[in-house]
Amino acid sequence: METNIETGDTTHAFSAWERRTRIWAFVVALLSLALWVPVGFIVVTAGRPFGVTAGLVMTATVAVYFWRTGRIRRRRAILQTAFPNEWETVLQRDVAFFRVLTPVQQQNFRRQLQVFLGEKQVTGIKLTLDDTTRVLAAASAIIPIFGFPDWEWNEINEILIYPTRFDQNFTFGNSDGHKILGMVGTGSLNRLMILSKPDLISGFRNPGDKHNVGVHEFAHLVDKKDGVIDGVPRIGLERQAVAPWLNLVQRKMAEIESGRSDINRYALTNEAEFFAVASEYFFERPGLMQRKHPELYSALEEVFNQNLQTQAVKLSRELLHGQPKFGRNSPCPCGSGNKFKKCCLD
């Protein structure tokens, strides 16, 4: 099942999630009703008025449903808020993946980014958090799952932004011991991610280097969707495709080891890091990967449910001629045909 993101068919990105949420809320409410009815029966037999007791039972049941659907109302409120102009500037300036989308796809990207920043925490550690950092952290989350309109990031609650790289003890600085650019938390740090601010920004402002630490770390979380980070992203691989995938990974790692590959050598760490490194390559230079590693490119298309052929052409053009300038007098990215300053900037 491949969703060709050229069609922009993610307009109703959250409708399926909303239906599931309402169904589960209804089920939980029914279960609570099943628990309240015996209690109500005991209360009535003890002499309490039937009408009052039944009313309390139904009120409690409705309250459970209302509580369980609260996230739907909060998300709708988030999406009713105008998309900040500052965020749009960051996307147009720094996120090549966003720039080469169609206007419909860009609008879906904005909606998903709004929801992510509205529901997840991005926290600066010993630094003042700016719009650029928050938007790029969120964009890192949206890019790998853009082919899954109904994706929910249940694996993360908060992103911690460090002012520099850090070490295994989570101390940061500029010494040789501070080599970690980002990491997905485990154990007591479960549902946390840590990113180095300079490396996060650099990953987006150097779109041709096949390196993006934000996308790398969120690729690990895609891998973790089945409960374990092992380099086998079962969300995009059918059972029968797992063995061919592992065989492909081993062959590609052997090519790296022998110096016959342009894939970053950090991919040799293990299968999980190979997947994350290959994901960076796939999203930053899809055209180059398709030419040099066609089998790997095809496999990642399946994993991420994204066809990037059109995007690859536009990204290659940007690398050759430079990215288009975006300002107040540029055509509005909403596709209206008006200038930005007379459309969405107002």
C-alpha positions in Angstrom: 0.0 0.0 0.0 1.9 3.1 -1.2 0.6 6.5 -0.8 2.0 8.6 -3.6 2.5 12.0 -1.8 2.3 13.7 -5.2 -1.5 13.4 -5.0 -1.7 15.3 -1.8 -4.3 12.9 -0.4 -3.5 13.7 3.2 -6.2 16.4 3.4 -8.1 14.4 6.1 -4.9 13.5 7.9 -6.6 13.2 11.3 -10.0 11.9 10.4 -9.2 8.2 10.9 -7.5 9.0 14.2 -10.5 11.0 15.3 -12.8 8.1 14.4 -10.7 5.6 16.3 -10.5 7.9 19.3 -14.3 8.3 19.4 -14.8 4.5 19.0 -12.4 3.8 21.9 -14.1 6.5 24.0 -17.4 4.9 23.4 -16.1 1.4 24.3 -14.5 2.8 27.5 -17.8 4.6 28.3 -19.7 1.4 27.9 -17.3 -0.5 30.1 -17.7 2.2 32.8 -21.5 1.9 32.4 -21.2 -1.9 32.9 -19.3 -1.2 36.2 -21.7 1.6 37.3 -24.9 -0.4 36.8 -24.3 -3.0 39.5 -23.3 -0.2 41.9 -26.5 1.7 41.0 -28.5 -1.4 41.6 -27.0 -1.8 45.1 -27.7 1.9 45.8 -31.4 1.6 44.6 -32.0 -1.6 46.7 -30.6 0.4 49.7 -33.5 2.8 49.3 -32.1 5.6 47.1 -34.5 7.0 44.4 -34.2 5.1 41.1 -34.4 8.2 38.9 -31.6 10.1 40.8 -29.4 7.0 40.7 -29.9 6.3 37.0 -29.2 10.0 36.3 -25.9 9.8 38.2 -24.9 6.6 36.4 -25.6 8.1 33.0 -23.9 11.4 33.9 -20.8 9.4 35.0 -20.8 7.5 31.7 -21.1 10.6 29.6 -18.3 12.2 31.6 -16.1 9.3 30.8 -16.8 9.7 27.0 -16.3 13.5 27.2 -13.0 13.0 29.0 -11.7 10.4 26.5 -12.6 12.6 23.6 -10.9 15.7 25.1 -7.9 15.3 22.8 -10.0 15.7 19.8 -11.3 19.1 20.9 -7.8 20.2 21.8 -6.4 19.2 18.4 -9.3 21.0 16.6 -8.4 24.1 18.6 -4.8 23.8 17.6 -5.8 23.5 13.9 -8.1 26.5 14.1 -5.1 28.7 15.0 -3.5 30.6 12.2 -0.2 29.2 11.0 2.5 31.7 12.3 4.3 33.7 9.7 7.6 33.1 11.5 7.1 29.3 11.1 6.4 29.7 7.4 9.6 31.7 7.0 11.6 28.9 8.6 10.0 26.2 6.5 10.6 28.2 3.3 14.2 29.1 4.2 15.5 25.9 5.8 13.4 22.9 4.9 14.1 21.7 1.4 11.7 18.8 1.7 8.9 21.3 2.4 9.8 23.7 -0.4 9.5 21.0 -3.1 6.0 19.9 -2.1 2.9 20.9 -3.9 0.7 23.6 -2.3 -1.7 21.0 -1.1 1.0 18.9 0.4 2.6 22.0 2.0 -0.7 22.7 3.7 -0.9 19.2 5.1 2.7 19.5 6.3 1.8 22.8 8.1 -1.2 21.1 9.8 0.9 18.2 11.0 3.6 20.5 12.2 1.0 22.6 14.1 -0.4 19.5 15.8 3.1 18.2 16.7 4.2 21.5 18.3 0.8 21.8 20.0 0.9 18.4 21.6 4.6 17.8 22.2 7.1 19.7 24.3 10.3 21.2 22.8 12.4 22.4 25.7 15.7 24.3 25.6 18.4 23.3 28.1 20.6 26.2 29.0 19.5 28.1 26.0 16.6 30.4 24.8 14.4 28.4 22.4 13.6 30.2 19.1 11.1 29.6 16.4 13.7 28.2 14.0 14.7 25.5 16.5 11.2 24.5 17.4 10.0 24.4 13.7 13.1 22.3 12.6 12.6 19.9 15.5 9.0 19.4 14.4 9.9 19.2 10.7 12.3 16.4 11.6 9.3 14.4 13.0 7.0 15.1 10.0 9.4 14.3 7.1 9.8 10.5 7.8 6.1 9.9 8.4 4.6 12.2 5.7 3.6 9.1 3.8 1.4 7.9 6.7 -1.5 10.5 7.0 -2.8 8.8 10.1 0.5 8.5 12.0 0.5 9.3 15.7 3.8 10.0 17.5 3.0 8.1 20.7 6.7 7.2 21.1 7.7 10.7 22.1 6.4 13.4 24.5 9.3 15.9 24.6 12.4 17.0 22.7 15.3 18.4 24.7 17.5 20.9 22.8 21.1 21.1 24.0 23.3 24.1 23.2 26.1 21.8 21.9 26.9 18.2 21.4 27.0 16.0 24.5 28.4 12.8 26.0 27.0 9.6 27.5 26.5 11.4 30.9 24.4 14.1 29.2 26.9 16.8 29.9 27.5 19.2 27.0 30.4 21.3 25.8 32.9 21.6 23.0 35.6 19.1 24.1 36.6 16.0 22.3 34.4 14.0 24.6 31.3 15.6 23.5 30.5 13.8 20.3 26.8 12.9 20.5 24.6 14.9 18.1 21.3 13.4 19.1 19.7 10.4 20.8 16.4 8.7 21.5 16.0 8.2 25.3 15.5 4.8 26.9 14.7 3.6 30.4 14.1 6.6 32.6 14.4 8.9 29.5 11.8 6.9 27.5 9.7 9.1 25.3 12.4 11.8 25.3 14.7 12.9 22.5 17.8 15.0 22.8 19.2 17.0 19.9 22.2 19.4 19.6 20.9 22.7 18.4 23.8 23.5 16.1 23.7 20.1 14.5 19.9 20.2 14.1 20.1 23.5 12.3 23.1 22.5 10.2 21.3 19.3 9.1 18.6 21.5 7.4 20.8 24.3 6.1 23.1 21.8 4.3 20.6 19.8 2.4 23.1 18.2 0.0 25.4 16.5 2.6 23.0 13.5 3.2 23.2 14.3 6.9 20.3 15.4 9.2 20.4 14.5 12.8 16.7 15.3 13.4 15.5 12.9 10.6 18.1 10.4 11.9 16.6 10.3 15.4 13.0 10.2 14.2 13.9 7.3 11.9 15.0 5.5 15.0 11.5 6.1 16.4 9.9 4.8 13.2 12.0 1.7 13.7 10.8 1.6 17.3 7.1 1.5 16.3 7.2 -2.3 16.8 8.7 -1.9 20.3 12.4 -2.3 19.6 15.1 -0.3 17.7 16.8 -3.0 15.6 17.0 -1.7 12.1 13.9 -3.7 11.0 11.1 -1.1 10.6 8.2 -3.5 10.5 5.7 -0.7 10.1 6.8 -0.6 6.4 7.9 -4.1 5.9 5.6 -7.1 5.4 6.7 -10.3 7.2 8.0 -11.8 4.0 10.1 -8.7 3.3 12.1 -8.8 6.5 14.7 -11.4 5.4 15.4 -9.7 2.0 15.7 -6.4 3.9 18.3 -7.8 6.3 20.2 -9.4 3.4 20.2 -6.0 1.7 21.5 -4.3 4.8 24.3 -6.7 5.2 25.4 -6.3 1.6 25.3 -2.6 1.8 27.3 -2.6 5.1 29.9 -4.8 3.4 30.2 -2.2 0.6 30.7 0.5 3.1 33.4 -1.6 4.9 35.3 -2.2 1.7 35.2 1.5 0.7 32.8 1.0 -2.2 30.0 3.1 -0.9 29.2 6.8 -0.3 26.9 5.9 2.6 28.3 7.4 5.9 30.5 4.9 7.7 28.5 5.5 10.9 26.0 3.1 9.4 28.5 0.3 10.2 27.7 0.7 13.9 24.8 -1.8 13.7 21.6 -2.4 11.7 19.7 0.2 13.6 22.2 2.9 12.8 22.4 1.7 9.2 18.6 2.3 8.8 18.8 5.8 10.4 21.8 6.8 8.3 20.2 5.5 5.1 17.0 7.4 6.0 19.0 10.7 6.1 20.4 9.9 2.6 16.9 8.9 1.3 15.2 12.2 2.3 18.1 14.6 1.5 19.3 13.1 -1.8 16.6 10.8 -3.1 17.7 11.1 -6.7 21.3 10.3 -5.9 20.3 7.3 -3.8 18.1 6.1 -6.6 21.0 6.2 -9.1 23.7 4.8 -6.8 21.6 2.4 -4.6 18.4 1.6 -6.5 17.6 -1.5 -4.5 18.0 0.4 -1.2 16.0 3.3 -2.5 13.1 1.1 -3.5 13.1 -0.6 -0.1 13.0 2.7 1.7 10.2 3.9 -0.6 8.2 0.9 0.8 9.3 1.5 4.4 8.3 5.2 4.4 5.4 4.8 2.0 6.7 7.8 0.0 7.4 8.2 -3.7 10.0 11.0 -3.9 10.7 11.0 -7.6 9.2 14.4 -8.3 10.8 15.8 -5.2 14.2 14.3 -6.2 14.1 16.3 -9.5 13.3 19.6 -7.7 15.9 19.0 -5.0 18.6 18.3 -7.6 17.7 21.5 -9.3 18.0 23.4 -6.1 21.5 22.0 -5.5 22.6 23.0 -9.0 21.0 26.5 -9.1 20.5 27.4 -5.4 17.2 27.5 -3.5 14.6 30.1 -4.7 14.5 33.2 -2.6 11.4 33.7 -0.5 10.2 37.0 0.8 7.2 39.3 1.1 6.8 39.7 -2.6 7.1 36.0 -3.4 4.1 34.0 -4.6 2.1 32.9 -1.6 2.9 29.2 -0.8 -0.8 28.6 -0.3 -1.2 28.5 -4.1 -3.6 31.5 -4.3 -1.5 33.2 -7.0 -1.2 36.4 -4.8 1.9 37.8 -3.3 2.7 36.5 0.2 2.4 40.0 1.7 -1.1 40.3 0.3 -2.3 36.9 1.2 -1.2 34.7 4.2 1.1 37.3 5.6 -1.9 39.6 6.3 
